Amino acid sequence: MFIRTTFIVHPISGKSMEDTLNNGDWVLIDKRKELKRYAIVAFSDHRNGDLLVKRIIGQPGDSYIIQNNVMILDLGTSNSFQTTIQIELEKDIANELRNRTTIPENAYFVMGDNVDISNDSRSFGFVSNKQIEGRMVKVLWSKK
């Protein structure tokens, strides 16, 4: 017998997604939903196996420039850099990403909403599509 699950119920642990999601909330993750900019996704951290929840900021094909430790990410569709966001990166990640000019196919740049404390792509780089469990579709239970 083959059973295929489409959804994951995931607890939120920590404060990296405040005020959108809070420590102790439970969310529903859909494994089939399309991944797009600003969607909240759950993914496995390749360093320690934890399941994290962050927001997609950069998606495959997005152009960027690294200046010192700052990524200037083009959010537009024409690679004109008319709509950008500047993101300060850890030095090692800035050096790692410096040799590219676009986010690779099947990779995403993710950040927590609480940028002051979030451990995200600024410190560990791109998240591969293979790491992503799915996209958040609903808060099932909130402590608020």
Summary of the structure (lengths in Angstrom):
residues: 144
radius of gyration: 15.6
end to end distance: 40.6
largest distance: 54.6
contacts: 418
relative contact order: 0.27
helix: 10%
strand: 39%
